[in-house]
Amino acid sequence: MNAGVFSVLTPPGRGGIAVVRCLGPGAPEAIAAAFRAAGGERDRRLTAAARTARFSSRDRKVAGIIPGAPDLPAVGRLAYGHFSDAGGRPLDEIILYRAAETVFEVNCHGGPAAVEAVCRRLADFGMEQVDPDRLLALEGAGPIARDAERMLREARTPLAGHILLDQRNGALARAVEKILKDLAAGRPAEAGKKLDALLERWHSCGRLLASPPRVAVAGPPNVGKSTLVNRLVGAERVITSATPGTTRDYVEADAAIEGLPVVLVDTAGLRESGEPIEREGVARARRQVAGAAVVVYLLDVAEGVRPEDAAALEALGARAVAAWNKADLLENGDGSRFHKNRIFEAPRPFTGETTPVPVFSALHGDGMDALGRAILARLGWRPPAASGEAVPFTPVQAAALQAARDALATGDSATAKERLESLAGGATSAG
């Protein structure tokens, strides 16, 4: 590594904070030469906004950030200050974290100019810039940790980030190691149980993180599809209008439902039309509905279930979440069986079964929690019950675990061991 290496761990582009991780025998000397801890006259010159840009005063105390500390932080501690050029002039405000004796993380502003300045300064000391995978490999991270690091850079929600960080820190690798120990001790039945648990976590959690599911919103014109998408996204992503047929083509938007990243697809109202553009929009809507993991089919409480709605729900089968919108138009005590902010028992219009059907208002937000739970139940989503739970999160990992389980089912412990060792890559933690 010569003097050392460094890599930008955060995705390229603009962001609030960028993380540059560096390691190697020359890292402490390079960081010490470039880092100026905030304090004294220098600290007083900083504006209040700058001093609190990343951490409140309470957060600094908890984290061990000591303004004015003249030396580099101890291992596992943070320091606040500036990264400076060769003349001592500040390049950017940073939070410096010391992960190990020769491993540091520079947390600077996320703009390209700030990141480039930090990288140039590290290169001045003979440090080599490498891609994040190479840096992790030099730290001794196994393939599971490297996969987790890659996905962490693209994590869309805090929950997804927490789950992946647990795997980055060794949760899945340790679970695999325990199964290997069971096999070494001649306990194939116990190993099989642990493999079954990991595969269940893949199906109920990991697979949905690996590929965020597409959730299409469908139904007749003017039932509130675009309003619902805007509500779930939290912004006016789609044009809404009381005029039927406003949405002519499908629109995609990233969103999160109770922490699960999803891709929402707003579709044109499903109806027969002689107007060419609307007819093409309906055709595209049907194609999007066909490719979605779940289809939220909206029904208007004021209109009830039309024959075409029943036919559409029948065709969608188990992928459908039937939901009544516009609960804000109804009043409690008016004799209606629909009630604001509640789940009511009603026959599913396409099967006759009695099941809870969400009743909500996309316009006002009433009942949205119930709708979200219904969508997640249809997806089969189950987040980890506790922090630190092992979760397979790539198709390759799932395939290796399934191959090991299949081998055990035929009494082939040797093949099971081989597949698990290939998954762990000889490392069971992030190093």
For each residue, the residues with C-beta under 8 A, 3 or more apart:
1: 4 5 23 24 25 128 138
2: 24 26 126 128
3: 24 25 26 27 30 125 126 127 128
4: 1 22 23 24 25 26 27 30 102 126 127 128
5: 1 22 23 24 127 128 129 130 134 135 138
6: 20 21 22 23 119 122 127 128 129 130 135
7: 20 21 22 129 130 131 132 134 135
8: 12 18 19 20 115 119 129 132
9: 19 20 21 105 132 149 153
10: 15 17 18 19 110 153
11: 15 153 154
12: 8 112
13: 112
14: 110 111 112
15: 10 11 18 110
16: 109 110
17: 10 54 107 108 109 110
18: 8 10 15 107 108 109 110 114 115 118
19: 8 9 10 105 106 107
20: 6 7 8 9 105 106 108 115 118 119 122
21: 6 7 9 99 103 104 105 106 132 135
22: 4 5 6 7 27 30 31 103 104 105 106 122 127
23: 1 4 5 6 27 100 102 103 104 135 138 139
24: 1 2 3 4 5 27 102 127
25: 1 3 4 102
26: 2 3 4 29 30 125 126 127
27: 3 4 22 23 24 30 31 102 103 104 127
28: 31 32 72 101 102 104
29: 26 32 33 125
30: 3 4 22 26 27 33 34 122 125 126 127
31: 22 27 28 34 35 72 96 104 106
32: 28 29 35 72
33: 29 30 125
34: 30 31 83 84 121 122 125
35: 31 32 72 79 81 82 83 84 94 96
36: 42 81 82 83 84 88 90
37: 67 68 69 70 71 79 80 81
38: 42 43 46 51 67 68 80 81 82
39: 42 43 67 68 69 70 81
40: 43 44 68
41: 44 45
42: 36 38 39 45 46 82
43: 38 39 40 46 51 67 68
44: 40 41
45: 41 42
46: 38 42 43 50 51 93
47: 50 51
48: 51 52
49: 52 53
50: 46 47 53 93
51: 38 43 46 47 48
52: 48 49 55 56 57
53: 49 50 93
54: 17 95 107
55: 52 59 60 63 65 80 95
56: 52 59 60
57: 52 60 61
58: 61 62
59: 55 56 62 63 65
60: 55 56 57 63 65 66 67 80
61: 57 58 64 65
62: 58 59
63: 55 59 60 77 78
64: 61 73 77 78
65: 55 59 60 61 78 79 80 95
66: 60 69 79
67: 37 38 39 43 60 80
68: 37 38 39 40 43
69: 37 39 66 73 79
70: 37 39
71: 37
72: 28 31 32 35 79 96 98
73: 64 69 77 78 79 96 97 98
74: 77 98
75: 98 99 100 101
76: 98 99
77: 63 64 73 74 97 98
78: 63 64 65 73 95 96 97 98
79: 35 37 65 66 69 72 73 95 96 98
80: 37 38 55 60 65 67 93 94 95 96
81: 35 36 37 38 39 93 94 96
82: 35 36 38 42 90 91 92 93 94
83: 34 35 36 90 91 92 94 106 108 117 118 121
84: 34 35 36 87 88 89 90 91 121
85: 88 89 91 117 121
86: 124
87: 84
88: 36 84 85
89: 84 85
90: 36 82 83 84 93
91: 82 83 84 85 114 117 118 121
92: 82 83 108 109 114 117 118
93: 46 50 53 80 81 82 90 108 109
94: 35 80 81 82 83 106 107 108 118
95: 54 55 65 78 79 80 107
96: 31 35 72 73 78 79 80 81 104 105 106 107
97: 73 77 78 104 105 107
98: 72 73 74 75 76 77 78 79 101 103 104
99: 21 75 76 103 104 105
100: 23 75 103
101: 28 75 98
102: 4 23 24 25 27 28
103: 21 22 23 27 98 99 100 139
104: 21 22 23 27 28 31 96 97 98 99
105: 9 19 20 21 22 96 97 99
106: 19 20 21 22 31 83 94 96 118
107: 17 18 19 54 94 95 96 97
108: 17 18 20 83 92 93 94 114 115 118
109: 16 17 18 92 93 114 115
110: 10 14 15 16 17 18 114 115
111: 14 114 115
112: 12 13 14 115 116
113: 116 117
114: 18 91 92 108 109 110 111 117 118
115: 8 18 20 108 109 110 111 112 118 119
116: 112 113 119 120
117: 83 85 91 92 113 114 120 121
118: 18 20 83 91 92 94 106 108 114 115 121 122
119: 6 8 20 115 116 122 123 129
120: 116 117 123 124
121: 34 83 84 85 91 117 118 124 125
122: 6 20 22 30 34 118 119 125 127 129
123: 119 120 126 127 128 129
124: 86 120 121
125: 3 26 29 30 33 34 121 122
126: 2 3 4 26 30 123
127: 3 4 5 6 22 24 26 27 30 122 123
128: 1 2 3 4 5 6 123
129: 5 6 7 8 119 122 123
130: 5 6 7 134 135 138
131: 7 134 135
132: 7 8 9 21 135 136 149 150 153
133: 136 137 146 149 150
134: 5 7 130 131 137 138
135: 5 6 7 21 23 130 131 132 138 139
136: 132 133 139 141 145 146 149 430
137: 133 134 140 141 146
138: 1 5 23 130 134 135
139: 23 103 135 136 430 431
140: 137 427 431
141: 136 137 145 146 149 427 430 431
142: 145 146 173 424 425 426 427 428 429 430 431
143: 146 147 423 424 425 427
144: 147 148 167 172 173 176 397 423 424 425 427
145: 136 141 142 148 149 167 168 169 170 173 427 429 430 431
146: 133 136 137 141 142 143 149 150
147: 143 144 150 151 167 393 394 396 397
148: 144 145 151 152 164 165 167 168 172 393
149: 9 132 133 136 141 145 146 152 153 168
150: 132 133 146 147 153 154
151: 147 148 154 155 164 209 210 393 394
152: 148 149 155 161 164 165 168
153: 9 10 11 132 149 150
154: 11 150 151
155: 151 152 160 161 164
156: 160 212 254 256 261
157: 160 161 256 259 260 261
158: 161 162 259
159: 162 163 256 258 259 260 383
160: 155 156 157 163 164 209 259 260 261
161: 152 155 157 158 164 165
162: 158 159 165 166 387
163: 159 160 166 167 205 209 383 384 391 393
164: 148 151 152 155 160 161 167 168 209 393
165: 148 152 161 162 168 169
166: 162 163 169 171 384 387 388 389 390 391
167: 144 145 147 148 163 164 170 171 172 173 390 391 393
168: 145 148 149 152 164 165 430
169: 145 165 166 429 430
170: 145 167 173 174 428 429 430
171: 166 167 174 175 388 389 390 391
172: 144 148 167 175 176 198 390 391 392 393 397
173: 142 144 145 167 170 176 177 424 427 428 429
174: 170 171 177 178 390 428 429
175: 171 172 178 179 194 198 390
176: 144 172 173 179 180 420 423 424 428
177: 173 174 180 181 424 428
178: 174 175 181 182 194
179: 175 176 182 183 191 194 195 404 420
180: 176 177 183 184 417 420 421 424
181: 177 178 184 185
182: 178 179 185 187 188 190 191 194
183: 179 180 186 187 188 191 413 416 417 420
184: 180 181 417
185: 181 182
186: 183
187: 182 183 190 191
188: 182 183 191 192 408 411 413 416
189: 192 193
190: 182 187 193 194
191: 179 182 183 187 188 194 195 408 413 416
192: 188 189 195 196 405 408 409
193: 189 190 196 197
194: 175 178 179 182 190 191 197 198
195: 179 191 192 198 199 401 404 405 408
196: 192 193 199 200 405
197: 193 194 200 201
198: 172 175 194 195 201 202 390 392 401
199: 195 196 202 203 392 398 401 402 405
200: 196 197 203 204
201: 197 198 204 205 206 384 389 390 391 392
202: 198 199 205 206 207 391 392 393 397 398 401
203: 199 200 206 207 380
204: 200 201 380 381 382
205: 163 201 202 208 209 381 382 383 384 391
206: 201 202 203 209 210 391 392 393 394 397 398
207: 202 203 210 211 395 398
208: 205 211 212 213 260 379 381
209: 151 160 163 164 205 206 212 261 391 393
210: 151 206 207 393 394 395
211: 207 208
212: 156 208 209 254 260 261 262 263
213: 208 262 263 292 293 294 379
214: 262 263 265 288 291 292 293
215: 257 262 263 264 265 292 293 294 295 296 375
216: 264 265 267 288 289 292 294 295 296
217: 225 228 229 264 265 266 267 295 296 298
218: 225 267 270 285 289 295 296 297 298 312
219: 223 225 269 270 297 298 299 309
220: 223 269 270 271 298 300 303 306 308 309
221: 244 245 268 269 270 271
222: 242 243 244 269 300
223: 219 220 269 298 299 300 303 325 326
224: 227 228 298 300 325 326 362 363
225: 217 218 219 228 229 247 266 267 269 298
226: 229 230 238 239 240 246 247 251 266
227: 224 230 231 240 362 363
228: 217 224 225 231 232 296 298 325 362
229: 217 225 226 232 233 237 238 251 253 255 264 266
230: 226 227 233 234 235 236 237 238 240 362
231: 227 228 234 362 365 368
232: 228 229 255 257 264 368
233: 229 230 237 253 254 255 264
234: 230 231 255
235: 230
236: 230
237: 229 230 233 251 253 266
238: 226 229 230 247 251 253 266
239: 226 246 247
240: 226 227 230 246
241: 246
242: 222
243: 222 246
244: 221 222 269 271
245: 221 248 268 269 273 275 278
246: 226 239 240 241 243
247: 225 226 238 239 250 251 266 267 268 269 281
248: 245 268 277 278 280 281
249: 268 281 284
250: 247 265 266 267 268 281 284 285 288
251: 226 229 237 238 247 265 266
252: 263 264 265 266
253: 229 233 237 238 263 264 266
254: 156 212 233 261 262 263 264
255: 229 232 233 234 261 262 263 264
256: 156 157 159 259 260 261 262
257: 215 232 260 262 372 375 376
258: 159 372 373 376
259: 157 158 159 160 256 383
260: 157 159 160 208 212 256 257 376 379 381 383
261: 156 157 160 209 212 254 255 256
262: 212 213 214 215 254 255 256 257 375
263: 212 213 214 215 252 253 254 255
264: 215 216 217 229 232 233 252 253 254 255
265: 214 215 216 217 250 251 252 288 292
266: 217 225 226 229 237 238 247 250 251 252 253
267: 216 217 218 225 247 250 270 284 285 288 289
268: 221 245 247 248 249 250 278 281 282 284 285
269: 219 220 221 222 223 225 244 245 247 282 285
270: 218 219 220 221 267 282 285 286 308 312
271: 220 221 244 282 308
272: 282
273: 245 278 279 282
274: 279
275: 245 278 279
276: 279 280
277: 248 280 281
278: 245 248 268 273 275 281 282
279: 273 274 275 276 282 283
280: 248 276 277 283 284
281: 247 248 249 250 268 277 278 284 285
282: 268 269 270 271 272 273 278 279 285 286
283: 279 280 286 287
284: 249 250 267 268 280 281 287 288
285: 218 250 267 268 269 270 281 282 288 289
286: 270 282 283 289 290
287: 283 284 290 291
288: 214 216 250 265 267 284 285 291 292
289: 216 218 267 285 286 292 295 316
290: 286 287
291: 214 287 288
292: 213 214 215 216 265 288 289 295 319
293: 213 214 215 319 379
294: 213 215 216 319 320 321 375 378 379
295: 215 216 217 218 289 292 316 319 320 321
296: 215 216 217 218 228 321 323 371 375
297: 218 219 309 312 313 316 320 321 322 323
298: 217 218 219 220 223 224 225 228 323 324 325
299: 219 223 303 304 305 309 322 323 324 325 349
300: 220 222 223 224 303 304 324 325 326
301: 304 324 325 326 327 329 330 336 338 359
302: 326 329
303: 220 223 299 300 306
304: 299 300 301
305: 299 309 310 349
306: 220 303 309 310
307: 310 311
308: 220 270 271 311 312
309: 219 220 297 299 305 306 312 313 349
310: 305 306 307 313 314 349 350
311: 307 308 314 315
312: 218 270 297 308 309 315 316
313: 297 309 310 316 320 322 348 349 350
314: 310 311 317 350 351
315: 311 312
316: 289 295 297 312 313 319 320
317: 314 320
318: 378
319: 292 293 294 295 316 378
320: 294 295 297 313 316 317 350 378
321: 294 295 296 297 358 371 374 375 378
322: 297 299 313 348 349 350 357
323: 296 297 298 299 357 358 359 360 371 374
324: 298 299 300 301 327 338 357 358 359 360
325: 223 224 228 298 299 300 301 360 361 362
326: 223 224 300 301 302 329 330 361 362 363
327: 301 324 330 338 339 340 341 359 360 361 366 367
328: 340 361 363 364 366
329: 301 302 326
330: 301 326 327 334 336 338 339 340
331: 334 336
332: 339 340
333:
334: 330 331
335:
336: 301 330 331 339
337: 344 346
338: 301 324 327 330 344 359
339: 327 330 332 336 342 344 359
340: 327 328 330 332 359 361 366 367
341: 327 366 367
342: 339 359 367
343: 356 357 358 359 370
344: 337 338 339 356 357 359
345: 354 355 356
346: 337 354 355 357
347: 351 352 353 354
348: 313 322 351 352 353 354 355 357
349: 299 305 309 310 313 322
350: 310 313 314 320 322
351: 314 347 348
352: 347 348
353: 347 348
354: 345 346 347 348
355: 345 346 348
356: 343 344 345 370 374
357: 322 323 324 343 344 346 348
358: 321 323 324 343 367 370 371 374
359: 301 323 324 327 338 339 340 342 343 344 367 370
360: 323 324 325 327 366 367 368 370 371
361: 325 326 327 328 340 364 365 366 367
362: 224 227 228 230 231 325 326 365 368
363: 224 227 326 328
364: 328 361
365: 231 361 362 368
366: 327 328 340 341 360 361
367: 327 340 341 342 358 359 360 361 370 371
368: 231 232 360 362 365 371 372
369: 372 373
370: 343 356 358 359 360 367 373 374
371: 296 321 323 358 360 367 368 374 375
372: 257 258 368 369 375 376
373: 258 369 370 376 377
374: 321 323 356 358 370 371 377 378
375: 215 257 262 294 296 321 371 372 378 379
376: 257 258 260 372 373 379 381
377: 373 374 380 381
378: 294 318 319 320 321 374 375
379: 208 213 260 293 294 375 376
380: 203 204 377
381: 204 205 208 260 376 377
382: 204 205
383: 159 163 205 259 260
384: 163 166 201 205 387 388 389 391
385: 389
386: 389
387: 162 166 384
388: 166 171 384
389: 166 171 201 384 385 386
390: 166 167 171 172 174 175 198 201
391: 163 166 167 171 172 201 202 205 206 209 384
392: 172 198 199 201 202 206 397 398 401
393: 147 148 151 163 164 167 172 202 206 209 210 397
394: 147 151 206 210 397 398
395: 207 210 398 399
396: 147 399 400
397: 144 147 172 202 206 392 393 394 400 401 423
398: 199 202 206 207 392 394 395 401 402
399: 395 396 402 403
400: 396 397 403 404 419 420 422 423
401: 195 198 199 202 392 397 398 404 405 419 420 423
402: 199 398 399 405 406
403: 399 400 406 407 415 416 419
404: 179 195 400 401 407 408 415 416 417 419 420 423
405: 192 195 196 199 401 402 408 409 416
406: 402 403 409 410
407: 403 404 410 412 413 414 415 416 419
408: 188 191 192 195 404 405 411 412 413 416
409: 192 405 406
410: 406 407
411: 188 408
412: 407 408 415 416
413: 183 188 191 407 408 416 417
414: 407 417 418
415: 403 404 407 412 418 419
416: 183 188 191 403 404 405 407 408 412 413 419 420
417: 180 183 184 404 413 414 420 421
418: 414 415 421 422
419: 400 401 403 404 407 415 416 422 423
420: 176 179 180 183 400 401 404 416 417 423 424
421: 180 417 418 424 426
422: 400 418 419 425
423: 143 144 176 397 400 401 404 419 420
424: 142 143 144 173 176 177 180 420 421 427 428
425: 142 143 144 422
426: 142 421
427: 140 141 142 143 144 145 173 424 431
428: 142 170 173 174 176 177 424
429: 142 145 169 170 173 174
430: 136 139 141 142 145 168 169 170
431: 139 140 141 142 145 427
